Amino acid sequence: LESLLGSLDVEGSDIIEMDTGIYNVTSSFGNVTAVDSGREGLDVVIRGSTNGTRINRRAGPTTVMTISGPYVRMRDISFSGGALAISGGFVDGSAITMTNGGISITGSDVTLTNVTLNTSPVTVSGVSNIVLRESLLRNGGIALTDSRNATLQHLTIHGSASVGVSVQGASAPLSMRNCTVAVSGNQFQMSGASTVTLENNIIVADGSGRFCLLPEGGILTSDYNNRATRNGAGLGA
């Protein structure tokens, strides 16, 4: 993909199809820059095979793919052992699987749908208009810092993680609705000057010193949530 982007004039409405297979990489697999990006109403599409397209990092940099240009759509791609960095705006990702990596979002107007993350945390920093929905996070949580207009919806977050959802700095407003959070640590933790609304979630804490809700600053509105505690855990606020 890296050589293709460097040799072709990729622009809005172009579709790059990746064939079925495992792509073992030891260097960056692709960097979609502003030169290769789309424009409003005409996205560049990077599409894997529904029979399985996997980028497997065997050595080299931790970040194997970077999307730094705007108006890019990516779907049906799996990553193993490497991270995806999104710094471009108006990026849409769907049907993405990530194992032992992570997703870093530092670009605004990003939507991720139907993403499966295994031991792969999501970090969002200093951006606005972020949507993460209909996705599964196993053994990894979500951390948002100084980000505005973020929406978490229909997520399942479980397994081993120190915090399921962490909100820090001046993240406002953020909404989390119709999610299930049941990690080994604290389920929801916020600090700073953030403003958060939690509605219609299932939140389960397990173990002494663990809490369902742990607000340490900001404004939290919590309604219609089902909270459960086990083995000495606390409900929190």
Salt bridges, closest charged atoms under 4 A:
GLU17 OE2 - ARG47 NH2 2.34
ASP43 OD2 - ARG73 NE 3.24
ASP76 OD2 - ARG75 NE 2.84
GLU199 OE1 - ARG177 NE 2.91
